[in-house]
């Protein structure tokens, strides 16, 4: 798996830096994916995921 997860916001990306917070501290050690289509409706966690995309459920 070539995708990595941002250690700060958990965004999953194939790039070298996080598209959301521009963090370069990415890890391959992550598990589970949450796909966000509508950030306002995600599990009542309003504000936590502000940009649609894929996020790791667990980052180690
Ligand atoms: Zn990030």
PDB file of the backbone (N, CA, C, O) and the ligand in Angstrom, with CONECT records:
HET     ZN  A 101       1
ATOM      1  N   UNK A   1       0.845  -1.209   0.000  1.00  0.00           N
ATOM      2  CA  UNK A   1       0.000   0.000   0.000  1.00  0.00           C
ATOM      3  C   UNK A   1       0.877   1.253   0.000  1.00  0.00           C
ATOM      4  O   UNK A   1       1.721   1.425   0.879  1.00  0.00           O
ATOM      5  N   UNK A   2       0.676   2.115  -0.977  1.00  0.00           N
ATOM      6  CA  UNK A   2       1.540   3.278  -1.116  1.00  0.00           C
ATOM      7  C   UNK A   2       0.968   4.510  -0.416  1.00  0.00           C
ATOM      8  O   UNK A   2       1.629   5.544  -0.317  1.00  0.00           O
ATOM      9  N   UNK A   3      -0.228   4.390   0.049  1.00  0.00           N
ATOM     10  CA  UNK A   3      -0.845   5.559   0.669  1.00  0.00           C
ATOM     11  C   UNK A   3      -0.352   5.751   2.101  1.00  0.00           C
ATOM     12  O   UNK A   3      -0.063   4.792   2.817  1.00  0.00           O
ATOM     13  N   UNK A   4      -0.268   7.021   2.493  1.00  0.00           N
ATOM     14  CA  UNK A   4       0.143   7.348   3.848  1.00  0.00           C
ATOM     15  C   UNK A   4      -0.906   8.218   4.513  1.00  0.00           C
ATOM     16  O   UNK A   4      -1.732   8.846   3.851  1.00  0.00           O
ATOM     17  N   UNK A   5      -0.855   8.239   5.826  1.00  0.00           N
ATOM     18  CA  UNK A   5      -1.805   9.060   6.582  1.00  0.00           C
ATOM     19  C   UNK A   5      -1.079  10.174   7.323  1.00  0.00           C
ATOM     20  O   UNK A   5       0.007   9.966   7.866  1.00  0.00           O
ATOM     21  N   UNK A   6      -1.678  11.342   7.341  1.00  0.00           N
ATOM     22  CA  UNK A   6      -1.143  12.487   8.072  1.00  0.00           C
ATOM     23  C   UNK A   6      -1.274  12.225   9.572  1.00  0.00           C
ATOM     24  O   UNK A   6      -2.329  11.805  10.048  1.00  0.00           O
ATOM     25  N   UNK A   7      -0.190  12.478  10.314  1.00  0.00           N
ATOM     26  CA  UNK A   7      -0.238  12.220  11.758  1.00  0.00           C
ATOM     27  C   UNK A   7      -1.051  13.266  12.505  1.00  0.00           C
ATOM     28  O   UNK A   7      -1.429  13.050  13.656  1.00  0.00           O
ATOM     29  N   UNK A   8      -1.320  14.382  11.871  1.00  0.00           N
ATOM     30  CA  UNK A   8      -2.068  15.441  12.545  1.00  0.00           C
ATOM     31  C   UNK A   8      -3.568  15.319  12.297  1.00  0.00           C
ATOM     32  O   UNK A   8      -4.355  15.225  13.239  1.00  0.00           O
ATOM     33  N   UNK A   9      -3.963  15.320  11.006  1.00  0.00           N
ATOM     34  CA  UNK A   9      -5.399  15.331  10.720  1.00  0.00           C
ATOM     35  C   UNK A   9      -5.911  13.993  10.195  1.00  0.00           C
ATOM     36  O   UNK A   9      -7.107  13.838   9.948  1.00  0.00           O
ATOM     37  N   UNK A  10      -4.999  13.015  10.021  1.00  0.00           N
ATOM     38  CA  UNK A  10      -5.353  11.655   9.598  1.00  0.00           C
ATOM     39  C   UNK A  10      -5.780  11.553   8.139  1.00  0.00           C
ATOM     40  O   UNK A  10      -6.278  10.508   7.719  1.00  0.00           O
ATOM     41  N   UNK A  11      -5.602  12.586   7.379  1.00  0.00           N
ATOM     42  CA  UNK A  11      -5.906  12.546   5.963  1.00  0.00           C
ATOM     43  C   UNK A  11      -5.051  11.476   5.278  1.00  0.00           C
ATOM     44  O   UNK A  11      -3.848  11.390   5.528  1.00  0.00           O
ATOM     45  N   UNK A  12      -5.671  10.657   4.411  1.00  0.00           N
ATOM     46  CA  UNK A  12      -4.940   9.653   3.649  1.00  0.00           C
ATOM     47  C   UNK A  12      -4.587  10.232   2.291  1.00  0.00           C
ATOM     48  O   UNK A  12      -5.447  10.774   1.596  1.00  0.00           O
ATOM     49  N   UNK A  13      -3.320  10.115   1.914  1.00  0.00           N
ATOM     50  CA  UNK A  13      -2.865  10.726   0.673  1.00  0.00           C
ATOM     51  C   UNK A  13      -1.758   9.904   0.031  1.00  0.00           C
ATOM     52  O   UNK A  13      -1.073   9.133   0.702  1.00  0.00           O
ATOM     53  N   UNK A  14      -1.591  10.078  -1.283  1.00  0.00           N
ATOM     54  CA  UNK A  14      -0.459   9.462  -1.978  1.00  0.00           C
ATOM     55  C   UNK A  14       0.645  10.488  -2.209  1.00  0.00           C
ATOM     56  O   UNK A  14       1.698  10.162  -2.755  1.00  0.00           O
ATOM     57  N   UNK A  15       0.405  11.707  -1.799  1.00  0.00           N
ATOM     58  CA  UNK A  15       1.397  12.768  -1.978  1.00  0.00           C
ATOM     59  C   UNK A  15       2.427  12.729  -0.848  1.00  0.00           C
ATOM     60  O   UNK A  15       2.309  11.954   0.101  1.00  0.00           O
ATOM     61  N   UNK A  16       3.450  13.598  -0.984  1.00  0.00           N
ATOM     62  CA  UNK A  16       4.505  13.625   0.028  1.00  0.00           C
ATOM     63  C   UNK A  16       4.162  14.529   1.207  1.00  0.00           C
ATOM     64  O   UNK A  16       4.820  14.488   2.247  1.00  0.00           O
ATOM     65  N   UNK A  17       3.138  15.335   1.035  1.00  0.00           N
ATOM     66  CA  UNK A  17       2.683  16.146   2.161  1.00  0.00           C
ATOM     67  C   UNK A  17       1.169  16.138   2.213  1.00  0.00           C
ATOM     68  O   UNK A  17       0.497  15.885   1.214  1.00  0.00           O
ATOM     69  N   UNK A  18       0.651  16.417   3.380  1.00  0.00           N
ATOM     70  CA  UNK A  18      -0.796  16.432   3.574  1.00  0.00           C
ATOM     71  C   UNK A  18      -1.416  17.590   2.807  1.00  0.00           C
ATOM     72  O   UNK A  18      -0.931  18.720   2.868  1.00  0.00           O
ATOM     73  N   UNK A  19      -2.507  17.294   2.075  1.00  0.00           N
ATOM     74  CA  UNK A  19      -3.180  18.342   1.296  1.00  0.00           C
ATOM     75  C   UNK A  19      -3.962  19.289   2.203  1.00  0.00           C
ATOM     76  O   UNK A  19      -4.247  20.428   1.833  1.00  0.00           O
ATOM     77  N   UNK A  20      -4.298  18.808   3.376  1.00  0.00           N
ATOM     78  CA  UNK A  20      -5.150  19.598   4.262  1.00  0.00           C
ATOM     79  C   UNK A  20      -4.333  20.564   5.119  1.00  0.00           C
ATOM     80  O   UNK A  20      -4.601  21.765   5.126  1.00  0.00           O
ATOM     81  N   UNK A  21      -3.331  20.043   5.845  1.00  0.00           N
ATOM     82  CA  UNK A  21      -2.608  20.898   6.787  1.00  0.00           C
ATOM     83  C   UNK A  21      -1.147  21.098   6.393  1.00  0.00           C
ATOM     84  O   UNK A  21      -0.376  21.704   7.137  1.00  0.00           O
ATOM     85  N   UNK A  22      -0.766  20.581   5.208  1.00  0.00           N
ATOM     86  CA  UNK A  22       0.587  20.771   4.671  1.00  0.00           C
ATOM     87  C   UNK A  22       1.686  20.147   5.535  1.00  0.00           C
ATOM     88  O   UNK A  22       2.866  20.466   5.395  1.00  0.00           O
ATOM     89  N   UNK A  23       1.272  19.262   6.419  1.00  0.00           N
ATOM     90  CA  UNK A  23       2.216  18.543   7.261  1.00  0.00           C
ATOM     91  C   UNK A  23       2.968  17.498   6.423  1.00  0.00           C
ATOM     92  O   UNK A  23       2.372  16.834   5.574  1.00  0.00           O
ATOM     93  N   UNK A  24       4.273  17.358   6.663  1.00  0.00           N
ATOM     94  CA  UNK A  24       5.053  16.360   5.930  1.00  0.00           C
ATOM     95  C   UNK A  24       5.337  15.123   6.764  1.00  0.00           C
ATOM     96  O   UNK A  24       6.036  14.215   6.314  1.00  0.00           O
ATOM     97  N   UNK A  25       4.808  15.082   7.954  1.00  0.00           N
ATOM     98  CA  UNK A  25       5.014  13.942   8.845  1.00  0.00           C
ATOM     99  C   UNK A  25       3.911  12.913   8.610  1.00  0.00           C
ATOM    100  O   UNK A  25       2.920  12.855   9.337  1.00  0.00           O
ATOM    101  N   UNK A  26       4.118  12.097   7.559  1.00  0.00           N
ATOM    102  CA  UNK A  26       3.125  11.090   7.181  1.00  0.00           C
ATOM    103  C   UNK A  26       3.607   9.713   7.595  1.00  0.00           C
ATOM    104  O   UNK A  26       4.808   9.481   7.727  1.00  0.00           O
ATOM    105  N   UNK A  27       2.675   8.807   7.799  1.00  0.00           N
ATOM    106  CA  UNK A  27       3.045   7.467   8.227  1.00  0.00           C
ATOM    107  C   UNK A  27       2.330   6.404   7.404  1.00  0.00           C
ATOM    108  O   UNK A  27       1.203   6.600   6.950  1.00  0.00           O
ATOM    109  N   UNK A  28       3.010   5.272   7.220  1.00  0.00           N
ATOM    110  CA  UNK A  28       2.368   4.129   6.567  1.00  0.00           C
ATOM    111  C   UNK A  28       1.653   3.254   7.586  1.00  0.00           C
ATOM    112  O   UNK A  28       0.921   2.331   7.230  1.00  0.00           O
ATOM    113  N   UNK A  29       1.876   3.558   8.844  1.00  0.00           N
ATOM    114  CA  UNK A  29       1.265   2.759   9.906  1.00  0.00           C
ATOM    115  C   UNK A  29      -0.087   3.316  10.310  1.00  0.00           C
ATOM    116  O   UNK A  29      -0.228   4.015  11.314  1.00  0.00           O
ATOM    117  N   UNK A  30      -1.082   2.981   9.490  1.00  0.00           N
ATOM    118  CA  UNK A  30      -2.429   3.429   9.802  1.00  0.00           C
ATOM    119  C   UNK A  30      -3.417   2.326   9.454  1.00  0.00           C
ATOM    120  O   UNK A  30      -3.089   1.404   8.707  1.00  0.00           O
ATOM    121  N   UNK A  31      -4.613   2.421   9.989  1.00  0.00           N
ATOM    122  CA  UNK A  31      -5.578   1.336   9.851  1.00  0.00           C
ATOM    123  C   UNK A  31      -6.987   1.896   9.721  1.00  0.00           C
ATOM    124  O   UNK A  31      -7.380   2.797  10.461  1.00  0.00           O
ATOM    125  N   UNK A  32      -7.737   1.354   8.775  1.00  0.00           N
ATOM    126  CA  UNK A  32      -9.134   1.732   8.626  1.00  0.00           C
ATOM    127  C   UNK A  32      -9.293   3.042   7.888  1.00  0.00           C
ATOM    128  O   UNK A  32      -8.501   3.967   8.067  1.00  0.00           O
ATOM    129  N   UNK A  33     -10.312   3.120   7.062  1.00  0.00           N
ATOM    130  CA  UNK A  33     -10.526   4.334   6.281  1.00  0.00           C
ATOM    131  C   UNK A  33     -11.943   4.863   6.489  1.00  0.00           C
ATOM    132  O   UNK A  33     -12.921   4.118   6.424  1.00  0.00           O
ATOM    133  N   UNK A  34     -12.025   6.139   6.733  1.00  0.00           N
ATOM    134  CA  UNK A  34     -13.312   6.816   6.779  1.00  0.00           C
ATOM    135  C   UNK A  34     -13.379   7.736   5.575  1.00  0.00           C
ATOM    136  O   UNK A  34     -12.559   8.642   5.427  1.00  0.00           O
ATOM    137  N   UNK A  35     -14.374   7.496   4.705  1.00  0.00           N
ATOM    138  CA  UNK A  35     -14.535   8.363   3.540  1.00  0.00           C
ATOM    139  C   UNK A  35     -15.561   9.436   3.852  1.00  0.00           C
ATOM    140  O   UNK A  35     -16.708   9.147   4.194  1.00  0.00           O
ATOM    141  N   UNK A  36     -15.127  10.677   3.726  1.00  0.00           N
ATOM    142  CA  UNK A  36     -15.991  11.807   4.045  1.00  0.00           C
ATOM    143  C   UNK A  36     -16.492  12.443   2.748  1.00  0.00           C
ATOM    144  O   UNK A  36     -15.711  12.952   1.944  1.00  0.00           O
ATOM    145  N   UNK A  37     -17.821  12.400   2.564  1.00  0.00           N
ATOM    146  CA  UNK A  37     -18.408  13.048   1.390  1.00  0.00           C
ATOM    147  C   UNK A  37     -18.972  14.415   1.777  1.00  0.00           C
ATOM    148  O   UNK A  37     -18.815  15.404   1.061  1.00  0.00           O
ATOM    149  N   UNK A  38     -19.625  14.433   2.922  1.00  0.00           N
ATOM    150  CA  UNK A  38     -20.239  15.668   3.403  1.00  0.00           C
ATOM    151  C   UNK A  38     -19.743  15.933   4.828  1.00  0.00           C
ATOM    152  O   UNK A  38     -20.274  15.374   5.788  1.00  0.00           O
ATOM    153  N   UNK A  39     -18.735  16.777   4.959  1.00  0.00           N
ATOM    154  CA  UNK A  39     -18.085  16.996   6.263  1.00  0.00           C
ATOM    155  C   UNK A  39     -19.064  17.397   7.362  1.00  0.00           C
ATOM    156  O   UNK A  39     -18.802  17.134   8.536  1.00  0.00           O
ATOM    157  N   UNK A  40     -20.175  18.021   7.016  1.00  0.00           N
ATOM    158  CA  UNK A  40     -21.108  18.490   8.044  1.00  0.00           C
ATOM    159  C   UNK A  40     -21.925  17.365   8.660  1.00  0.00           C
ATOM    160  O   UNK A  40     -22.545  17.545   9.708  1.00  0.00           O
ATOM    161  N   UNK A  41     -21.927  16.194   8.006  1.00  0.00           N
ATOM    162  CA  UNK A  41     -22.809  15.131   8.494  1.00  0.00           C
ATOM    163  C   UNK A  41     -22.050  13.933   9.051  1.00  0.00           C
ATOM    164  O   UNK A  41     -22.669  12.923   9.387  1.00  0.00           O
ATOM    165  N   UNK A  42     -20.748  14.016   9.156  1.00  0.00           N
ATOM    166  CA  UNK A  42     -19.962  12.859   9.583  1.00  0.00           C
ATOM    167  C   UNK A  42     -20.135  12.579  11.071  1.00  0.00           C
ATOM    168  O   UNK A  42     -19.608  13.300  11.919  1.00  0.00           O
ATOM    169  N   UNK A  43     -20.867  11.542  11.367  1.00  0.00           N
ATOM    170  CA  UNK A  43     -20.982  11.007  12.720  1.00  0.00           C
ATOM    171  C   UNK A  43     -21.150  12.082  13.793  1.00  0.00           C
ATOM    172  O   UNK A  43     -20.716  11.899  14.931  1.00  0.00           O
ATOM    173  N   UNK A  44     -21.759  13.168  13.443  1.00  0.00           N
ATOM    174  CA  UNK A  44     -21.993  14.215  14.425  1.00  0.00           C
ATOM    175  C   UNK A  44     -20.743  14.969  14.862  1.00  0.00           C
ATOM    176  O   UNK A  44     -20.808  15.870  15.698  1.00  0.00           O
ATOM    177  N   UNK A  45     -19.605  14.588  14.286  1.00  0.00           N
ATOM    178  CA  UNK A  45     -18.359  15.244  14.668  1.00  0.00           C
ATOM    179  C   UNK A  45     -18.142  16.487  13.822  1.00  0.00           C
ATOM    180  O   UNK A  45     -17.156  16.584  13.091  1.00  0.00           O
ATOM    181  N   UNK A  46     -19.022  17.393  13.919  1.00  0.00           N
ATOM    182  CA  UNK A  46     -18.950  18.592  13.097  1.00  0.00           C
ATOM    183  C   UNK A  46     -17.652  19.362  13.359  1.00  0.00           C
ATOM    184  O   UNK A  46     -17.281  19.622  14.503  1.00  0.00           O
ATOM    185  N   UNK A  47     -16.985  19.711  12.277  1.00  0.00           N
ATOM    186  CA  UNK A  47     -15.770  20.498  12.427  1.00  0.00           C
ATOM    187  C   UNK A  47     -14.500  19.687  12.455  1.00  0.00           C
ATOM    188  O   UNK A  47     -13.421  20.230  12.218  1.00  0.00           O
ATOM    189  N   UNK A  48     -14.596  18.390  12.739  1.00  0.00           N
ATOM    190  CA  UNK A  48     -13.380  17.588  12.819  1.00  0.00           C
ATOM    191  C   UNK A  48     -12.812  17.283  11.433  1.00  0.00           C
ATOM    192  O   UNK A  48     -11.603  17.348  11.211  1.00  0.00           O
ATOM    193  N   UNK A  49     -13.705  16.952  10.516  1.00  0.00           N
ATOM    194  CA  UNK A  49     -13.292  16.727   9.134  1.00  0.00           C
ATOM    195  C   UNK A  49     -13.910  17.824   8.287  1.00  0.00           C
ATOM    196  O   UNK A  49     -15.120  17.835   8.063  1.00  0.00           O
ATOM    197  N   UNK A  50     -13.093  18.735   7.823  1.00  0.00           N
ATOM    198  CA  UNK A  50     -13.635  19.912   7.156  1.00  0.00           C
ATOM    199  C   UNK A  50     -13.559  19.817   5.641  1.00  0.00           C
ATOM    200  O   UNK A  50     -14.181  20.613   4.936  1.00  0.00           O
ATOM    201  N   UNK A  51     -12.803  18.850   5.134  1.00  0.00           N
ATOM    202  CA  UNK A  51     -12.634  18.709   3.693  1.00  0.00           C
ATOM    203  C   UNK A  51     -12.989  17.284   3.295  1.00  0.00           C
ATOM    204  O   UNK A  51     -12.509  16.336   3.916  1.00  0.00           O
ATOM    205  N   UNK A  52     -13.830  17.113   2.257  1.00  0.00           N
ATOM    206  CA  UNK A  52     -14.181  15.763   1.818  1.00  0.00           C
ATOM    207  C   UNK A  52     -12.932  14.989   1.398  1.00  0.00           C
ATOM    208  O   UNK A  52     -11.993  15.566   0.849  1.00  0.00           O
ATOM    209  N   UNK A  53     -12.927  13.709   1.654  1.00  0.00           N
ATOM    210  CA  UNK A  53     -11.778  12.885   1.295  1.00  0.00           C
ATOM    211  C   UNK A  53     -11.725  11.648   2.174  1.00  0.00           C
ATOM    212  O   UNK A  53     -12.713  11.285   2.812  1.00  0.00           O
ATOM    213  N   UNK A  54     -10.557  11.001   2.201  1.00  0.00           N
ATOM    214  CA  UNK A  54     -10.417   9.776   2.974  1.00  0.00           C
ATOM    215  C   UNK A  54      -9.505  10.019   4.166  1.00  0.00           C
ATOM    216  O   UNK A  54      -8.462  10.664   4.054  1.00  0.00           O
ATOM    217  N   UNK A  55      -9.918   9.492   5.300  1.00  0.00           N
ATOM    218  CA  UNK A  55      -9.165   9.703   6.537  1.00  0.00           C
ATOM    219  C   UNK A  55      -8.948   8.364   7.233  1.00  0.00           C
ATOM    220  O   UNK A  55      -9.816   7.492   7.212  1.00  0.00           O
ATOM    221  N   UNK A  56      -7.777   8.212   7.850  1.00  0.00           N
ATOM    222  CA  UNK A  56      -7.474   6.998   8.594  1.00  0.00           C
ATOM    223  C   UNK A  56      -8.212   7.017   9.920  1.00  0.00           C
ATOM    224  O   UNK A  56      -8.289   8.051  10.584  1.00  0.00           O
ATOM    225  N   UNK A  57      -8.756   5.867  10.301  1.00  0.00           N
ATOM    226  CA  UNK A  57      -9.423   5.779  11.593  1.00  0.00           C
ATOM    227  C   UNK A  57      -8.399   5.700  12.721  1.00  0.00           C
ATOM    228  O   UNK A  57      -8.607   6.255  13.800  1.00  0.00           O
ATOM    229  N   UNK A  58      -7.284   5.002  12.461  1.00  0.00           N
ATOM    230  CA  UNK A  58      -6.235   4.885  13.467  1.00  0.00           C
ATOM    231  C   UNK A  58      -4.886   5.199  12.829  1.00  0.00           C
ATOM    232  O   UNK A  58      -4.578   4.710  11.742  1.00  0.00           O
ATOM    233  N   UNK A  59      -4.090   6.008  13.500  1.00  0.00           N
ATOM    234  CA  UNK A  59      -2.742   6.323  13.051  1.00  0.00           C
ATOM    235  C   UNK A  59      -1.785   6.006  14.190  1.00  0.00           C
ATOM    236  O   UNK A  59      -1.985   6.435  15.327  1.00  0.00           O
ATOM    237  N   UNK A  60      -0.739   5.246  13.867  1.00  0.00           N
ATOM    238  CA  UNK A  60       0.190   4.819  14.918  1.00  0.00           C
ATOM    239  C   UNK A  60       1.472   5.622  14.933  1.00  0.00           C
ATOM    240  O   UNK A  60       2.347   5.374  15.763  1.00  0.00           O
TER     241      UNK A  60
HETATM  242 ZN    ZN A 101      -2.900  16.738   7.745  1.00  0.00          ZN
END
